Amino acid sequence: MTPVERGALTALKPALRDGILLSPPLLNGAATVHLVKDPVSGSAFEVGPKEFFLLSRLDGRRTLEEIGTEYGAAFGRRLGEANWQQLLALLGSRRLLAGAPPEAAPQRSAKPFSGTLLKGTLRMVADADATTARLHRGLRPLLSRYVLLPLLLLCLCMEVLLATEVPVLADDTWWLLHRPVALAAVAALMWLSTALHELAHGVAARHVGGTVSEIGLRWRLPVAIMYCTVDNYRYLRRRRDQLAVAAAGAFANLLFLLPFWLWWTLLDEGDPTRRVLSVVLLAGSLQALVNLVPLPPLDGYTMLGHALRVTRLAPGSSEYMRLRLRDRTRAEAYPPRARTVYTVYGAGSAVLVGCLLATAVLAVWSFAATR
């Protein structure tokens, strides 16, 4: 930035380029940060609360003098012209100011396939955002709370009733394990449910203002699954919108089960079709509910991070717990909220993992004992 006359700089009314994304405050270790992202180039970086205060007010209407007055009232000190020059130079170098040409978007490989036959990815659509936009337009009438809330209640009812039938479902699962053709059909349905899970994240993101960058197939033989990469929803201002995107996949899994459950309730016990449907309902329920467990990389972990407004929850918790063991003085320097969040999550996740392992062992033992 070239030097300007003294006083002229603070009379400027700079603005961020249209579309620059600023996240809500996020706890990251001992610090509170905001993410700043250029959606064109995809580049992102972190800033502190003071820098965010300034960036969020660069709207082209307020002068730097007016913003500086607000900053002084909020933080107890005024910014000099050297501070403004440094900030504007940084934003200019990153091409974030209005009037600056954006950085070139990263070049995407023209080849949809990458990797090997044993491990790789396949991009399935040329424009994932446009594809999910079309899906969203078709489904939008169903995305009203007046439709979704009754469906959610029906799904919860289904899960409660299925929980009372676990012994029957487990017995039918054992029966199906000896019928490979029917078992393959159930596996195909579960794969389809996984695909719908991924697409649901994309449709939900479009509904609340997020974007989708890629839809494809990822495999590590013998496993192959669809994926849907959702961008920018971390920058949504409303927490409930972020939670809705993260929860959409598990909700889609439960919705997928509803017609099978209704069919299952109409059949007599012992009916072979009912027994196959029992396995669909058991496997599909586990698929949905396990995804809500707050452990990485599951959706429940993502939801908890959004609910608490914490980034890197598991790594941050691990780092803090280790620091408490090595250097309690440095650990006490963390703000109270960070100490509480990381301690509770660290202890809670350890207990949760133990409970899940114990439950799995008990379930296997009980199942084996009844055979």
FIMAR-720379 format. One record per residue (C-alpha): residue number from 0; residue in one letter; x, y, z. Coordinates in Angstrom, 1 decimal. Last residue first. Layout:
N
+-----+--------+--------+--------+--------+
| num | residu |     px |     py |     pz |
+-----+--------+--------+--------+--------+
| NUM |      A |      X |      Y |      Z |
...
+-----+--------+--------+--------+--------+
***
This chain:
371
+-----+--------+--------+--------+--------+
| num | residu |     px |     py |     pz |
+-----+--------+--------+--------+--------+
| 370 |      R |  -27.3 |  -70.1 |   19.7 |
| 369 |      T |  -28.5 |  -68.2 |   22.7 |
| 368 |      A |  -25.1 |  -67.9 |   24.3 |
| 367 |      A |  -23.6 |  -66.5 |   21.1 |
| 366 |      F |  -26.0 |  -63.6 |   21.0 |
| 365 |      S |  -25.5 |  -62.9 |   24.7 |
| 364 |      W |  -21.7 |  -62.9 |   24.3 |
| 363 |      V |  -21.8 |  -60.7 |   21.2 |
| 362 |      A |  -24.2 |  -58.2 |   22.9 |
| 361 |      L |  -22.0 |  -58.2 |   26.0 |
| 360 |      V |  -18.8 |  -57.5 |   24.0 |
| 359 |      A |  -20.5 |  -54.7 |   22.1 |
| 358 |      T |  -22.0 |  -53.2 |   25.2 |
| 357 |      A |  -18.6 |  -53.3 |   27.0 |
| 356 |      L |  -16.9 |  -51.7 |   23.9 |
| 355 |      L |  -19.6 |  -49.0 |   23.7 |
| 354 |      C |  -19.4 |  -48.3 |   27.5 |
| 353 |      G |  -15.6 |  -48.0 |   27.4 |
| 352 |      V |  -15.7 |  -45.6 |   24.4 |
| 351 |      L |  -18.4 |  -43.5 |   26.2 |
| 350 |      V |  -16.3 |  -43.3 |   29.4 |
| 349 |      A |  -13.3 |  -42.1 |   27.4 |
| 348 |      S |  -15.5 |  -39.7 |   25.4 |
| 347 |      G |  -16.9 |  -38.3 |   28.7 |
| 346 |      A |  -13.5 |  -37.7 |   30.3 |
| 345 |      G |  -12.0 |  -35.9 |   27.4 |
| 344 |      Y |  -15.3 |  -34.1 |   26.6 |
| 343 |      V |  -15.8 |  -32.9 |   30.1 |
| 342 |      T |  -12.2 |  -31.8 |   30.5 |
| 341 |      Y |  -12.1 |  -30.1 |   27.1 |
| 340 |      V |  -15.3 |  -28.2 |   27.6 |
| 339 |      T |  -14.7 |  -27.1 |   31.2 |
| 338 |      R |  -11.1 |  -26.0 |   30.6 |
| 337 |      A |  -12.1 |  -24.1 |   27.5 |
| 336 |      R |  -15.0 |  -22.3 |   29.3 |
| 335 |      P |  -12.7 |  -21.3 |   32.1 |
| 334 |      P |  -10.1 |  -19.8 |   29.9 |
| 333 |      Y |   -6.8 |  -21.8 |   29.5 |
| 332 |      A |   -4.0 |  -20.4 |   31.8 |
| 331 |      E |   -4.8 |  -23.3 |   34.2 |
| 330 |      A |   -3.3 |  -25.7 |   31.7 |
| 329 |      R |   -0.1 |  -23.7 |   31.6 |
| 328 |      T |    0.2 |  -24.0 |   35.4 |
| 327 |      R |   -0.7 |  -27.7 |   35.3 |
| 326 |      D |    2.3 |  -28.5 |   33.2 |
| 325 |      R |    2.7 |  -32.2 |   32.3 |
| 324 |      L |   -0.6 |  -33.9 |   33.4 |
| 323 |      R |   -2.8 |  -30.9 |   32.6 |
| 322 |      L |   -1.0 |  -30.5 |   29.3 |
| 321 |      R |   -1.9 |  -34.0 |   28.3 |
| 320 |      M |   -5.6 |  -33.3 |   29.1 |
| 319 |      Y |   -5.4 |  -30.0 |   27.1 |
| 318 |      E |   -3.9 |  -31.6 |   24.0 |
| 317 |      S |   -6.4 |  -34.4 |   24.1 |
| 316 |      S |   -9.3 |  -32.0 |   24.4 |
| 315 |      G |   -8.0 |  -29.9 |   21.5 |
| 314 |      P |   -7.5 |  -33.0 |   19.4 |
| 313 |      A |  -11.1 |  -34.1 |   20.1 |
| 312 |      L |  -12.8 |  -30.6 |   19.8 |
| 311 |      R |  -10.8 |  -29.4 |   16.7 |
| 310 |      T |  -13.2 |  -26.4 |   16.3 |
| 309 |      V |  -15.5 |  -25.5 |   19.1 |
| 308 |      R |  -18.9 |  -23.7 |   18.8 |
| 307 |      L |  -20.4 |  -25.9 |   21.5 |
| 306 |      A |  -23.4 |  -27.0 |   19.3 |
| 305 |      H |  -21.2 |  -27.0 |   16.2 |
| 304 |      G |  -18.6 |  -29.3 |   17.8 |
| 303 |      L |  -21.4 |  -31.5 |   19.2 |
| 302 |      M |  -22.9 |  -31.8 |   15.7 |
| 301 |      T |  -19.5 |  -32.7 |   14.2 |
| 300 |      Y |  -19.0 |  -35.4 |   16.8 |
| 299 |      G |  -22.6 |  -36.7 |   16.2 |
| 298 |      D |  -21.8 |  -36.9 |   12.5 |
| 297 |      L |  -19.1 |  -39.5 |   13.1 |
| 296 |      P |  -15.3 |  -38.9 |   12.5 |
| 295 |      P |  -14.8 |  -38.5 |   15.4 |
| 294 |      L |  -16.8 |  -39.4 |   18.5 |
| 293 |      P |  -20.1 |  -37.9 |   19.4 |
| 292 |      V |  -22.3 |  -40.9 |   18.6 |
| 291 |      L |  -25.0 |  -39.8 |   16.1 |
| 290 |      N |  -23.6 |  -41.9 |   13.3 |
| 289 |      V |  -24.1 |  -45.0 |   15.6 |
| 288 |      L |  -27.8 |  -44.2 |   15.6 |
| 287 |      A |  -28.3 |  -44.1 |   11.8 |
| 286 |      Q |  -26.3 |  -47.2 |   10.9 |
| 285 |      L |  -27.6 |  -49.1 |   13.9 |
| 284 |      S |  -31.2 |  -48.3 |   12.8 |
| 283 |      G |  -30.4 |  -49.4 |    9.3 |
| 282 |      A |  -28.9 |  -52.7 |   10.4 |
| 281 |      L |  -31.8 |  -53.5 |   12.7 |
| 280 |      L |  -34.5 |  -52.4 |   10.3 |
| 279 |      V |  -32.9 |  -54.2 |    7.3 |
| 278 |      V |  -32.4 |  -57.3 |    9.4 |
| 277 |      S |  -36.0 |  -57.3 |   10.5 |
| 276 |      L |  -37.1 |  -56.8 |    6.9 |
| 275 |      V |  -35.4 |  -60.1 |    6.0 |
| 274 |      R |  -37.4 |  -61.8 |    8.8 |
| 273 |      R |  -40.6 |  -60.2 |    7.7 |
| 272 |      T |  -40.1 |  -61.5 |    4.2 |
| 271 |      P |  -39.5 |  -65.0 |    5.5 |
| 270 |      D |  -42.8 |  -64.8 |    7.5 |
| 269 |      G |  -42.0 |  -66.2 |   11.0 |
| 268 |      E |  -44.0 |  -63.5 |   12.7 |
| 267 |      D |  -46.8 |  -62.3 |   10.6 |
| 266 |      L |  -46.5 |  -59.3 |    8.3 |
| 265 |      L |  -48.2 |  -55.9 |    8.6 |
| 264 |      T |  -45.6 |  -54.5 |   11.1 |
| 263 |      W |  -42.7 |  -55.2 |    8.7 |
| 262 |      W |  -44.4 |  -53.3 |    5.8 |
| 261 |      L |  -44.6 |  -50.2 |    8.1 |
| 260 |      W |  -41.0 |  -50.7 |    9.1 |
| 259 |      F |  -39.8 |  -51.1 |    5.5 |
| 258 |      P |  -41.7 |  -47.8 |    4.6 |
| 257 |      L |  -40.0 |  -46.0 |    7.6 |
| 256 |      L |  -36.5 |  -47.3 |    7.1 |
| 255 |      F |  -35.4 |  -44.6 |    4.5 |
| 254 |      L |  -36.7 |  -42.0 |    6.9 |
| 253 |      L |  -34.3 |  -43.2 |    9.5 |
| 252 |      N |  -31.3 |  -43.1 |    7.2 |
| 251 |      A |  -32.3 |  -39.6 |    6.0 |
| 250 |      F |  -32.3 |  -38.4 |    9.6 |
| 249 |      A |  -28.8 |  -39.8 |   10.1 |
| 248 |      G |  -27.6 |  -37.8 |    7.0 |
| 247 |      A |  -29.4 |  -34.6 |    7.9 |
| 246 |      A |  -27.9 |  -34.3 |   11.4 |
| 245 |      A |  -24.7 |  -32.4 |   10.2 |
| 244 |      V |  -26.7 |  -30.1 |    7.9 |
| 243 |      A |  -29.4 |  -29.4 |   10.6 |
| 242 |      L |  -26.7 |  -28.7 |   13.3 |
| 241 |      Q |  -25.1 |  -26.1 |   11.1 |
| 240 |      D |  -28.5 |  -24.5 |   10.5 |
| 239 |      R |  -29.3 |  -24.6 |   14.2 |
| 238 |      R |  -26.1 |  -22.8 |   15.0 |
| 237 |      R |  -27.2 |  -19.8 |   13.0 |
| 236 |      R |  -24.4 |  -17.6 |   11.4 |
| 235 |      L |  -23.4 |  -20.0 |    8.7 |
| 234 |      Y |  -19.6 |  -20.1 |    8.2 |
| 233 |      R |  -19.2 |  -23.8 |    9.1 |
| 232 |      Y |  -21.7 |  -24.3 |    6.2 |
| 231 |      N |  -19.0 |  -23.3 |    3.8 |
| 230 |      D |  -18.5 |  -26.5 |    1.9 |
| 229 |      V |  -20.2 |  -29.9 |    1.8 |
| 228 |      T |  -18.4 |  -32.8 |    0.2 |
| 227 |      C |  -20.8 |  -35.6 |   -0.7 |
| 226 |      Y |  -19.4 |  -39.2 |   -0.6 |
| 225 |      M |  -20.6 |  -42.5 |   -1.9 |
| 224 |      I |  -19.2 |  -45.7 |   -0.6 |
| 223 |      A |  -17.0 |  -48.6 |   -1.7 |
| 222 |      V |  -15.6 |  -51.3 |    0.6 |
| 221 |      P |  -13.7 |  -54.4 |   -0.7 |
| 220 |      L |  -11.7 |  -52.5 |   -1.7 |
| 219 |      R |  -10.9 |  -49.0 |   -0.5 |
| 218 |      W |  -13.4 |  -47.0 |   -2.4 |
| 217 |      R |  -14.7 |  -43.5 |   -2.8 |
| 216 |      L |  -17.6 |  -42.6 |   -5.1 |
| 215 |      G |  -18.5 |  -39.1 |   -6.0 |
| 214 |      I |  -20.2 |  -35.8 |   -5.2 |
| 213 |      E |  -18.1 |  -32.7 |   -5.0 |
| 212 |      S |  -18.2 |  -29.0 |   -4.1 |
| 211 |      V |  -21.5 |  -28.7 |   -2.3 |
| 210 |      T |  -22.6 |  -25.3 |   -1.0 |
| 209 |      G |  -24.1 |  -23.9 |    2.2 |
| 208 |      G |  -27.1 |  -21.5 |    2.4 |
| 207 |      V |  -29.6 |  -23.3 |    4.7 |
| 206 |      H |  -31.4 |  -25.4 |    2.1 |
| 205 |      R |  -28.2 |  -26.0 |    0.0 |
| 204 |      A |  -26.6 |  -27.5 |    3.1 |
| 203 |      A |  -29.6 |  -29.7 |    3.7 |
| 202 |      V |  -29.5 |  -31.0 |    0.2 |
| 201 |      G |  -25.8 |  -31.8 |    0.4 |
| 200 |      H |  -26.1 |  -33.6 |    3.8 |
| 199 |      A |  -29.1 |  -35.5 |    2.4 |
| 198 |      L |  -27.0 |  -36.6 |   -0.5 |
| 197 |      E |  -24.5 |  -38.3 |    1.9 |
| 196 |      H |  -27.2 |  -40.2 |    3.8 |
| 195 |      L |  -29.0 |  -41.1 |    0.6 |
| 194 |      A |  -25.8 |  -42.9 |   -0.5 |
| 193 |      T |  -25.5 |  -44.7 |    2.8 |
| 192 |      S |  -29.1 |  -45.8 |    2.5 |
| 191 |      L |  -28.4 |  -47.2 |   -0.9 |
| 190 |      W |  -25.4 |  -49.2 |    0.6 |
| 189 |      M |  -27.7 |  -50.5 |    3.3 |
| 188 |      L |  -30.2 |  -51.6 |    0.6 |
| 187 |      A |  -27.4 |  -53.4 |   -1.3 |
| 186 |      A |  -26.3 |  -55.2 |    2.0 |
| 185 |      V |  -29.9 |  -56.3 |    2.6 |
| 184 |      A |  -30.0 |  -57.8 |   -0.9 |
| 183 |      A |  -26.7 |  -59.5 |   -0.4 |
| 182 |      L |  -28.1 |  -61.1 |    2.8 |
| 181 |      A |  -31.1 |  -62.4 |    0.9 |
| 180 |      V |  -28.8 |  -64.1 |   -1.5 |
| 179 |      P |  -26.4 |  -65.3 |    1.2 |
| 178 |      R |  -29.1 |  -67.1 |    3.3 |
| 177 |      H |  -27.3 |  -68.5 |    6.4 |
| 176 |      L |  -26.7 |  -65.1 |    7.9 |
| 175 |      L |  -30.5 |  -64.4 |    7.5 |
| 174 |      W |  -31.4 |  -66.7 |   10.4 |
| 173 |      W |  -28.9 |  -65.1 |   12.7 |
| 172 |      T |  -30.4 |  -61.7 |   11.8 |
| 171 |      D |  -33.9 |  -63.0 |   12.4 |
| 170 |      D |  -32.8 |  -63.9 |   16.0 |
| 169 |      A |  -31.3 |  -60.5 |   16.5 |
| 168 |      L |  -34.5 |  -58.8 |   15.3 |
| 167 |      V |  -36.6 |  -60.9 |   17.6 |
| 166 |      P |  -34.3 |  -60.2 |   20.6 |
| 165 |      V |  -34.3 |  -56.4 |   19.7 |
| 164 |      E |  -38.1 |  -56.1 |   19.6 |
| 163 |      T |  -38.6 |  -53.6 |   22.4 |
| 162 |      A |  -35.9 |  -51.4 |   20.7 |
| 161 |      L |  -38.0 |  -51.6 |   17.5 |
| 160 |      L |  -40.9 |  -49.8 |   19.2 |
| 159 |      V |  -38.6 |  -47.0 |   20.5 |
| 158 |      E |  -37.0 |  -46.7 |   17.0 |
| 157 |      M |  -40.3 |  -46.5 |   15.2 |
| 156 |      C |  -41.6 |  -43.9 |   17.6 |
| 155 |      L |  -38.5 |  -41.8 |   17.0 |
| 154 |      C |  -39.0 |  -42.1 |   13.3 |
| 153 |      L |  -42.6 |  -41.0 |   13.6 |
| 152 |      L |  -41.6 |  -38.0 |   15.7 |
| 151 |      L |  -39.1 |  -37.0 |   13.0 |
| 150 |      L |  -41.7 |  -37.4 |   10.3 |
| 149 |      P |  -44.1 |  -35.2 |   12.3 |
| 148 |      L |  -41.3 |  -32.6 |   12.7 |
| 147 |      L |  -40.2 |  -32.7 |    9.0 |
| 146 |      V |  -43.5 |  -32.0 |    7.4 |
| 145 |      Y |  -44.6 |  -28.9 |    9.4 |
| 144 |      R |  -41.0 |  -27.9 |    9.7 |
| 143 |      S |  -40.9 |  -27.5 |    6.0 |
| 142 |      L |  -38.4 |  -29.4 |    3.9 |
| 141 |      L |  -41.0 |  -31.3 |    2.0 |
| 140 |      P |  -41.9 |  -28.5 |   -0.4 |
| 139 |      R |  -38.1 |  -28.1 |   -1.0 |
| 138 |      L |  -37.6 |  -31.6 |   -2.3 |
| 137 |      G |  -37.6 |  -30.9 |   -6.0 |
| 136 |      R |  -35.7 |  -27.6 |   -5.7 |
| 135 |      H |  -33.2 |  -29.2 |   -3.3 |
| 134 |      L |  -32.5 |  -32.0 |   -5.8 |
| 133 |      R |  -31.8 |  -29.4 |   -8.5 |
| 132 |      A |  -29.5 |  -27.4 |   -6.2 |
| 131 |      T |  -27.8 |  -30.7 |   -5.3 |
| 130 |      T |  -26.9 |  -31.2 |   -8.9 |
| 129 |      A |  -25.9 |  -27.6 |   -9.4 |
| 128 |      D |  -23.5 |  -27.8 |   -6.4 |
| 127 |      A |  -22.1 |  -31.1 |   -7.6 |
| 126 |      D |  -21.1 |  -29.7 |  -11.0 |
| 125 |      A |  -19.4 |  -32.4 |  -13.2 |
| 124 |      V |  -21.1 |  -35.3 |  -11.5 |
| 123 |      M |  -19.7 |  -38.7 |  -10.4 |
| 122 |      R |  -16.1 |  -37.9 |   -9.3 |
| 121 |      L |  -14.4 |  -41.2 |   -8.8 |
| 120 |      T |  -12.1 |  -41.9 |   -5.9 |
| 119 |      G |   -9.3 |  -44.3 |   -5.2 |
| 118 |      K |   -8.1 |  -47.5 |   -3.5 |
| 117 |      L |   -7.7 |  -51.0 |   -5.0 |
| 116 |      L |   -8.3 |  -50.0 |   -8.6 |
| 115 |      T |   -5.9 |  -47.2 |   -8.2 |
| 114 |      G |   -6.1 |  -43.5 |   -7.4 |
| 113 |      S |   -7.9 |  -40.8 |   -9.2 |
| 112 |      F |  -10.9 |  -40.8 |  -11.6 |
| 111 |      P |  -12.9 |  -37.7 |  -12.7 |
| 110 |      K |   -9.9 |  -36.6 |  -14.9 |
| 109 |      A |  -10.1 |  -32.9 |  -15.7 |
| 108 |      S |   -8.2 |  -32.3 |  -12.5 |
| 107 |      R |   -9.5 |  -29.3 |  -10.7 |
| 106 |      Q |   -7.5 |  -26.1 |  -11.0 |
| 105 |      P |   -7.5 |  -24.1 |   -7.8 |
| 104 |      A |   -9.6 |  -20.9 |   -8.1 |
| 103 |      A |   -7.6 |  -17.9 |   -9.2 |
| 102 |      E |   -7.3 |  -15.3 |   -6.5 |
| 101 |      P |  -10.0 |  -12.7 |   -6.6 |
| 100 |      P |   -9.5 |   -9.5 |   -8.5 |
|  99 |      A |   -9.4 |   -6.6 |   -6.1 |
|  98 |      G |  -12.2 |   -4.1 |   -6.3 |
|  97 |      A |  -13.6 |   -4.9 |   -2.9 |
|  96 |      L |  -10.8 |   -6.1 |   -0.6 |
|  95 |      L |  -10.0 |   -9.8 |    0.0 |
|  94 |      R |   -7.1 |  -10.0 |   -2.5 |
|  93 |      R |   -4.9 |  -11.8 |    0.0 |
|  92 |      S |   -2.2 |   -9.1 |   -0.4 |
|  91 |      G |   -4.9 |   -6.5 |   -0.2 |
|  90 |      L |   -6.2 |   -7.9 |    3.1 |
|  89 |      L |   -2.7 |   -7.8 |    4.6 |
|  88 |      A |   -2.0 |   -4.3 |    3.3 |
|  87 |      L |   -5.3 |   -3.2 |    4.7 |
|  86 |      L |   -4.4 |   -4.5 |    8.1 |
|  85 |      Q |   -0.8 |   -3.1 |    8.1 |
|  84 |      Q |   -2.0 |    0.3 |    6.9 |
|  83 |      W |   -4.7 |    0.4 |    9.5 |
|  82 |      N |   -2.2 |   -0.4 |   12.3 |
|  81 |      A |    0.2 |    2.3 |   11.0 |
|  80 |      E |   -2.6 |    4.7 |   10.9 |
|  79 |      G |   -3.1 |    4.3 |   14.7 |
|  78 |      L |   -5.7 |    2.2 |   16.3 |
|  77 |      R |   -7.5 |    3.4 |   19.4 |
|  76 |      R |   -7.5 |    1.5 |   22.7 |
|  75 |      G |  -10.1 |    0.3 |   25.3 |
|  74 |      F |  -11.2 |   -2.8 |   23.4 |
|  73 |      A |  -14.9 |   -2.1 |   22.7 |
|  72 |      A |  -15.0 |    1.7 |   22.9 |
|  71 |      G |  -11.7 |    2.0 |   21.0 |
|  70 |      Y |  -13.0 |   -0.4 |   18.3 |
|  69 |      E |  -16.1 |    1.6 |   17.8 |
|  68 |      T |  -14.0 |    4.8 |   17.4 |
|  67 |      G |  -11.7 |    2.9 |   15.0 |
|  66 |      I |  -14.7 |    1.8 |   12.9 |
|  65 |      E |  -15.8 |    5.5 |   12.6 |
|  64 |      E |  -12.3 |    6.6 |   11.7 |
|  63 |      L |  -12.0 |    3.8 |    9.2 |
|  62 |      T |  -15.0 |    5.1 |    7.5 |
|  61 |      R |  -18.3 |    3.3 |    7.6 |
|  60 |      R |  -20.3 |    2.5 |    4.5 |
|  59 |      G |  -18.0 |    0.3 |    2.4 |
|  58 |      D |  -18.8 |   -2.7 |    4.7 |
|  57 |      L |  -15.5 |   -3.2 |    6.5 |
|  56 |      R |  -17.2 |   -3.7 |    9.9 |
|  55 |      S |  -16.9 |   -7.5 |   10.0 |
|  54 |      L |  -13.2 |   -7.2 |    9.3 |
|  53 |      L |  -12.6 |   -4.9 |   12.3 |
|  52 |      F |  -14.3 |   -6.9 |   14.9 |
|  51 |      F |  -12.8 |  -10.1 |   13.3 |
|  50 |      E |   -9.3 |   -8.7 |   13.9 |
|  49 |      K |  -10.1 |   -8.0 |   17.5 |
|  48 |      P |  -11.7 |  -11.5 |   18.0 |
|  47 |      G |   -8.7 |  -13.3 |   16.6 |
|  46 |      V |   -8.2 |  -14.3 |   13.0 |
|  45 |      E |   -7.9 |  -17.7 |   11.3 |
|  44 |      F |   -7.2 |  -18.5 |    7.7 |
|  43 |      A |   -8.9 |  -19.7 |    4.6 |
|  42 |      S |   -8.1 |  -20.2 |    0.9 |
|  41 |      G |  -10.9 |  -21.8 |   -1.3 |
|  40 |      S |   -9.9 |  -19.6 |   -4.2 |
|  39 |      V |  -13.5 |  -18.4 |   -5.0 |
|  38 |      P |  -14.9 |  -19.1 |   -1.5 |
|  37 |      D |  -12.4 |  -16.7 |    0.1 |
|  36 |      K |  -12.5 |  -17.8 |    3.7 |
|  35 |      V |  -12.1 |  -16.2 |    7.1 |
|  34 |      L |  -12.4 |  -18.3 |   10.2 |
|  33 |      H |  -12.9 |  -16.7 |   13.6 |
|  32 |      V |  -10.9 |  -17.6 |   16.7 |
|  31 |      T |  -11.2 |  -17.9 |   20.5 |
|  30 |      A |   -8.0 |  -19.1 |   22.0 |
|  29 |      A |   -7.0 |  -21.7 |   24.6 |
|  28 |      G |   -7.4 |  -24.6 |   22.2 |
|  27 |      N |   -9.6 |  -23.5 |   19.4 |
|  26 |      L |  -13.0 |  -22.2 |   20.6 |
|  25 |      L |  -14.9 |  -20.8 |   17.6 |
|  24 |      P |  -16.5 |  -17.4 |   17.2 |
|  23 |      P |  -19.0 |  -17.3 |   14.2 |
|  22 |      S |  -17.4 |  -17.7 |   10.8 |
|  21 |      L |  -16.6 |  -15.0 |    8.3 |
|  20 |      L |  -17.1 |  -15.6 |    4.5 |
|  19 |      I |  -16.0 |  -13.3 |    1.7 |
|  18 |      G |  -18.9 |  -13.3 |   -0.8 |
|  17 |      D |  -18.6 |   -9.7 |   -1.9 |
|  16 |      R |  -15.1 |   -8.3 |   -1.5 |
|  15 |      L |  -14.4 |   -6.7 |    1.9 |
|  14 |      A |  -15.1 |   -3.0 |    2.0 |
|  13 |      P |  -12.9 |    0.1 |    2.4 |
|  12 |      K |  -14.5 |    3.4 |    3.4 |
|  11 |      L |  -11.5 |    5.8 |    3.5 |
|  10 |      A |  -11.4 |    8.8 |    5.9 |
|   9 |      T |   -8.9 |    7.1 |    8.2 |
|   8 |      L |   -6.4 |    7.0 |    5.4 |
|   7 |      A |   -6.7 |   10.7 |    4.6 |
|   6 |      G |   -5.6 |   11.8 |    8.1 |
|   5 |      R |   -1.9 |   11.9 |    7.3 |
|   4 |      E |   -1.5 |   11.9 |    3.6 |
|   3 |      V |   -1.2 |    8.5 |    2.0 |
|   2 |      P |    1.7 |    6.1 |    1.8 |
|   1 |      T |    1.4 |    3.4 |   -0.9 |
|   0 |      M |    0.0 |    0.0 |    0.0 |
+-----+--------+--------+--------+--------+
***
